[in-house]
Amino acid sequence: AAIAAANDLFLPVKTAGQTNFGLWTEDCDADIDTLKTVKSAKDVFFPQSETLYKVRREEGKLQIQGESPRQTPFVVFGIRGCDVKGIEVLDKVFLSDPVDGYYAARRQMGTLVSLACGRPETSCFCNVFGVDCAEPAGDVVTWLVNDTLYWEPKTEKGKDLTAQVESLLAA
């Protein structure tokens, strides 16, 4: 709730027996225990639909007006190291010339809070892609040990988010 007070918060949510990344609400069934969601957290960066431009006909001519990318800050909480690696690959594609402005805006507005894997499955790709599942990348890295969530900011975005929830953290 503290994160969602200032940001849209996406995290693994269980709905109809399946866990996928979804927008947090007070009555959602958050599920950070599931190792692999049905769909990747990368979907947060590629919405199902998005208005890129509007076209109007005025006096027999078409007028095209581009839409600005959404400028709402958001947090992806509980993203696994393999999905963070996937986003790094997408960054190489969509942030290289020519830069995709919509993707760049979402990356700029998004903060990644990764969750280390305590028990990776043998079918996971972490070893293949050089991902340390116990020390994943992210703006903030978290580890869940028993009932305690350990939190370490790694970037400026991570430090800003940490400042937002500082009152909830213990040394």
C-alpha positions in Angstrom: 0.0 0.0 0.0 2.9 2.4 0.8 4.4 1.8 -2.7 1.0 2.1 -4.4 0.3 5.4 -2.7 2.7 7.2 -5.1 3.0 4.7 -8.0 1.0 2.2 -10.0 2.2 -1.1 -8.5 2.4 -4.3 -10.5 3.2 -7.6 -8.8 2.3 -11.3 -9.1 -1.4 -11.6 -8.5 -3.4 -14.9 -8.4 -6.6 -14.8 -10.3 -8.7 -17.9 -11.2 -5.9 -20.2 -10.1 -3.2 -18.5 -12.3 -0.5 -16.1 -11.2 0.3 -13.2 -13.5 1.6 -9.7 -13.0 -1.3 -7.4 -12.4 -2.1 -4.0 -10.9 -2.2 -4.1 -7.1 -5.5 -3.4 -5.3 -6.3 -3.8 -1.6 -8.4 -6.9 -2.3 -6.1 -8.6 -4.8 -4.5 -12.0 -4.0 -0.8 -11.0 -4.1 1.4 -14.1 -4.8 5.1 -13.6 -4.5 5.6 -17.3 -3.6 5.0 -18.5 -7.1 8.4 -18.9 -8.9 7.1 -18.6 -12.5 4.1 -16.5 -13.5 2.1 -17.7 -16.5 3.1 -14.5 -18.4 6.2 -12.5 -17.9 6.5 -9.2 -16.1 7.7 -7.8 -19.5 4.0 -7.4 -20.4 4.0 -4.3 -18.1 6.3 -2.6 -20.7 4.1 -3.7 -23.6 0.5 -2.9 -22.9 -2.2 -4.9 -24.8 -3.4 -1.7 -26.4 -2.2 1.9 -26.5 -3.1 5.0 -28.4 -0.1 6.1 -30.4 -1.9 8.8 -32.5 -5.3 10.1 -33.4 -6.5 10.8 -37.0 -9.2 13.3 -37.8 -10.7 14.4 -41.1 -11.0 18.1 -41.4 -12.1 19.8 -44.6 -11.3 16.7 -46.7 -7.8 16.3 -45.3 -6.5 13.9 -42.7 -5.0 15.4 -39.5 -2.7 13.2 -37.6 -1.9 14.0 -34.0 0.6 12.0 -32.0 -0.1 11.0 -28.4 2.4 11.5 -25.7 3.7 8.4 -23.9 2.1 7.8 -20.5 4.0 9.6 -17.7 2.8 7.8 -14.6 5.5 6.3 -12.4 5.1 2.6 -11.7 6.8 -0.2 -9.8 7.2 -3.8 -10.8 7.5 -5.7 -7.5 8.6 -9.4 -7.3 10.1 -9.6 -10.7 12.6 -12.6 -11.0 16.1 -12.3 -12.2 15.4 -14.0 -15.4 12.7 -11.5 -16.3 15.0 -8.6 -15.4 17.5 -10.1 -17.8 14.8 -10.3 -20.5 14.1 -6.6 -20.0 17.8 -5.9 -20.4 17.7 -7.7 -23.7 14.6 -5.6 -24.8 16.5 -2.4 -23.7 19.2 -3.3 -26.2 16.6 -3.5 -29.0 14.2 -0.7 -28.1 16.6 1.8 -26.6 19.0 1.7 -29.6 18.7 3.9 -32.6 16.0 4.4 -33.6 14.8 4.6 -30.0 11.2 3.5 -29.4 9.9 6.6 -27.5 7.0 4.8 -25.9 9.2 1.9 -24.5 11.8 4.5 -23.4 9.2 6.4 -21.5 7.9 3.3 -19.7 11.5 2.3 -18.8 12.1 5.7 -17.4 8.9 5.7 -15.4 9.3 2.1 -14.2 11.2 0.9 -11.1 12.1 -2.8 -10.9 12.1 -4.5 -7.5 13.5 -8.0 -8.1 13.0 -10.9 -5.9 15.8 -13.5 -5.5 14.9 -17.2 -6.0 15.4 -19.3 -2.9 14.8 -22.6 -4.7 15.1 -22.3 -8.5 13.7 -25.1 -10.6 15.9 -27.3 -12.8 13.9 -26.1 -15.8 14.9 -22.4 -15.1 17.2 -20.6 -17.7 19.2 -18.6 -15.2 22.4 -20.6 -15.6 22.1 -20.5 -19.4 21.9 -16.7 -19.4 24.3 -16.0 -16.7 21.7 -14.8 -14.2 22.6 -15.3 -10.5 19.1 -16.1 -9.2 20.3 -15.4 -5.6 21.6 -11.9 -6.5 19.4 -10.7 -9.4 19.6 -7.3 -11.0 17.1 -4.5 -10.4 16.6 -1.1 -9.1 15.9 -2.7 -5.7 16.9 -6.3 -4.9 14.9 -8.2 -2.3 15.3 -11.6 -0.6 12.5 -13.4 1.2 13.9 -15.5 4.1 11.2 -17.1 6.2 8.8 -14.2 6.9 11.4 -11.4 6.5 11.8 -9.4 3.3 15.3 -8.1 2.9 15.6 -4.9 0.8 18.6 -3.4 -0.9 18.5 -0.4 -3.3 20.9 -0.6 -6.2 20.2 2.4 -8.3 19.0 6.0 -7.9 15.4 4.9 -8.7 15.8 2.2 -6.1 17.0 4.8 -3.5 14.0 7.0 -4.3 11.6 4.1 -3.8 13.4 3.2 -0.6 12.9 6.7 0.7 9.1 6.4 0.0 8.8 3.3 2.2 11.6 4.1 4.6 9.2 4.2 7.6 8.4 0.5 7.0 12.0 -0.7 6.9 14.2 -1.8 9.8 18.0 -1.7 9.8 
